Amino acid sequence: MQQILLYTIPVIILVLGVWLIQYTMYRNEAKKEQYELKRESQKAISPIRMRAYERLSLLLERTEPEALLMELKNKDSQALTTWSVSQLQQYLLQEVRAEFDHNMSQQIYVSDELWQRIMLARDEMGAFITQMAMRLPQGSDAMQYTKTLITAYHTNGDTPHELALNALKDEARSLL
């Protein structure tokens, strides 16, 4: 019996040692494969994410009052002289919504915090457009509204668009 134990114990220790070595090697190999897959995935996704950041920065630029008004002027040069404040306000709100709706899919490529900041910029731009229209005296025309929008937008300090754009740049830089 004692002799059986003398042979059995070393064999058990040897089998456990071999199993432990194989298990460790298998686990390391699985981690290595996972790392390689992640690295290959990052190579493919990084350019897509960078394009998403570019599109979102364009979105923020396009939905600022000056850009919206320039686009309107390019589409219809008479709009600012013939439209009422209400018509211009509705146009601006519609364009802001359309721009954001067009870029909604980009949210899957950015962090939740950044997407929330971009959505806040959209909401605050809508509220700003509406507030500026309500502040004008009755009978004001679209040109007065335009001047009020541009002046007020640039005198309010850091705009929501600037804050969102800065957050976007910071996040994009972290990928580089």
C-alpha positions as CSV (number, residue, x, y, z in Angstrom):
1,M,0.0,0.0,0.0
2,Q,2.8,2.4,0.9
3,Q,4.5,1.6,-2.4
4,I,1.3,2.4,-4.3
5,L,1.2,5.8,-2.6
6,L,4.8,6.4,-3.5
7,Y,4.0,5.9,-7.1
8,T,0.6,7.5,-7.2
9,I,1.3,10.8,-5.5
10,P,4.1,11.8,-7.9
11,V,1.9,10.8,-10.8
12,I,-1.0,12.9,-9.5
13,I,1.4,15.8,-8.9
14,L,2.8,15.4,-12.4
15,V,-0.7,15.2,-14.0
16,L,-1.8,18.3,-12.1
17,G,1.3,20.2,-13.1
18,V,0.9,19.3,-16.8
19,W,-2.8,20.3,-16.6
20,L,-1.9,23.6,-15.0
21,I,0.7,24.4,-17.6
22,Q,-1.7,23.5,-20.5
23,Y,-4.5,25.5,-18.9
24,T,-2.3,28.6,-18.5
25,M,-1.0,28.2,-22.1
26,Y,-4.6,27.8,-23.4
27,R,-5.8,30.9,-21.5
28,N,-2.8,33.0,-22.7
29,E,-3.5,31.9,-26.3
30,A,-7.2,32.8,-25.9
31,K,-6.2,36.2,-24.6
32,K,-3.8,36.7,-27.4
33,E,-6.5,35.9,-30.0
34,Q,-8.9,38.2,-28.3
35,Y,-6.3,41.0,-28.4
36,E,-5.6,40.4,-32.1
37,L,-9.3,40.5,-32.9
38,K,-9.8,43.7,-31.0
39,R,-6.8,45.3,-32.7
40,E,-8.0,44.3,-36.1
41,S,-11.5,45.6,-35.2
42,Q,-10.0,48.9,-34.0
43,K,-8.1,49.3,-37.3
44,A,-11.4,49.0,-39.2
45,I,-13.5,51.0,-36.8
46,S,-11.1,53.9,-36.2
47,P,-11.5,55.5,-39.6
48,I,-15.3,55.1,-39.3
49,R,-15.3,56.8,-35.9
50,M,-13.2,59.6,-37.2
51,R,-15.6,60.2,-40.1
52,A,-18.4,60.3,-37.5
53,Y,-16.6,63.0,-35.6
54,E,-16.1,64.9,-38.8
55,R,-19.8,64.6,-39.6
56,L,-20.8,65.7,-36.1
57,S,-18.5,68.7,-36.2
58,L,-20.1,69.7,-39.6
59,L,-23.5,69.2,-38.0
60,L,-22.6,71.6,-35.2
61,E,-21.2,74.1,-37.6
62,R,-24.2,73.9,-39.9
63,T,-26.7,74.4,-37.2
64,E,-25.3,77.7,-35.9
65,P,-27.5,80.7,-36.8
66,E,-25.1,82.3,-39.3
67,A,-24.7,79.0,-41.2
68,L,-28.4,78.4,-41.3
69,L,-29.1,81.9,-42.5
70,M,-26.4,81.8,-45.2
71,E,-27.8,78.5,-46.4
72,L,-31.3,80.1,-46.6
73,K,-29.8,83.1,-48.5
74,N,-28.2,80.7,-51.0
75,K,-31.5,78.8,-51.5
76,D,-33.8,81.8,-51.6
77,S,-32.1,85.2,-51.8
78,Q,-35.4,87.0,-51.2
79,A,-36.5,85.0,-48.1
80,L,-35.0,87.4,-45.6
81,T,-36.8,90.4,-47.1
82,T,-40.1,88.7,-47.8
83,W,-40.6,86.2,-44.9
84,S,-42.2,87.0,-41.6
85,V,-40.4,86.3,-38.3
86,S,-42.7,83.3,-37.8
87,Q,-41.8,81.9,-41.2
88,L,-38.1,82.3,-40.6
89,Q,-38.4,80.9,-37.1
90,Q,-40.2,77.8,-38.5
91,Y,-37.6,77.4,-41.2
92,L,-34.7,77.6,-38.8
93,L,-36.3,75.1,-36.4
94,Q,-37.0,72.7,-39.2
95,E,-33.5,72.9,-40.6
96,V,-31.9,72.3,-37.2
97,R,-34.2,69.2,-36.7
98,A,-33.4,68.0,-40.2
99,E,-29.7,68.3,-39.8
100,F,-29.8,66.4,-36.5
101,D,-32.1,63.7,-37.9
102,H,-29.8,63.2,-40.8
103,N,-26.9,62.6,-38.5
104,M,-28.7,60.5,-35.9
105,S,-26.9,57.3,-36.8
106,Q,-23.5,58.8,-35.7
107,Q,-24.4,58.4,-32.1
108,I,-23.2,54.7,-32.2
109,Y,-19.6,55.9,-32.8
110,V,-19.3,58.4,-30.0
111,S,-19.6,58.2,-26.2
112,D,-23.0,58.7,-24.5
113,E,-21.7,61.8,-22.8
114,L,-20.7,63.4,-26.1
115,W,-24.0,62.4,-27.7
116,Q,-25.9,64.0,-24.8
117,R,-23.9,67.2,-25.2
118,I,-24.7,67.3,-28.9
119,M,-28.4,66.7,-28.2
120,L,-28.3,69.5,-25.6
121,A,-26.8,71.8,-28.2
122,R,-29.7,70.9,-30.5
123,D,-32.3,71.5,-27.8
124,E,-30.8,74.8,-26.7
125,M,-30.5,76.0,-30.3
126,G,-34.2,75.4,-30.8
127,A,-35.0,77.2,-27.5
128,F,-32.8,80.1,-28.5
129,I,-34.4,80.5,-31.9
130,T,-37.8,80.5,-30.3
131,Q,-36.8,82.9,-27.5
132,M,-35.3,85.4,-29.9
133,A,-38.5,85.4,-32.0
134,M,-40.6,86.0,-28.9
135,R,-38.4,88.9,-27.8
136,L,-39.0,90.9,-30.9
137,P,-41.7,93.6,-30.9
138,Q,-44.9,92.8,-32.8
139,G,-44.5,93.7,-36.5
140,S,-40.8,93.0,-36.7
141,D,-39.5,91.6,-40.0
142,A,-37.1,88.8,-40.8
143,M,-34.1,91.1,-41.2
144,Q,-34.5,92.4,-37.6
145,Y,-34.9,88.8,-36.4
146,T,-31.7,87.8,-38.3
147,K,-29.7,90.6,-36.7
148,T,-31.1,89.8,-33.2
149,L,-30.2,86.1,-33.6
150,I,-26.7,86.7,-34.7
151,T,-25.9,89.4,-32.2
152,A,-27.5,87.5,-29.2
153,Y,-25.8,84.2,-30.2
154,H,-22.3,85.7,-30.1
155,T,-22.8,87.7,-26.9
156,N,-23.9,84.8,-24.7
157,G,-20.4,83.6,-23.9
158,D,-19.7,79.9,-24.7
159,T,-22.5,78.6,-26.9
160,P,-23.8,75.1,-26.5
161,H,-22.4,74.4,-30.0
162,E,-18.9,75.5,-28.9
163,L,-19.1,73.3,-25.8
164,A,-20.2,70.3,-27.8
165,L,-17.6,70.9,-30.4
166,N,-14.9,71.1,-27.8
167,A,-16.1,67.9,-26.2
168,L,-16.1,66.3,-29.7
169,K,-12.5,67.4,-30.4
170,D,-11.3,66.1,-27.0
171,E,-12.9,62.7,-27.6
172,A,-11.5,62.5,-31.1
173,R,-8.0,63.4,-29.9
174,S,-8.2,60.7,-27.3
175,L,-8.4,58.1,-30.2
176,L,-5.2,59.4,-31.9
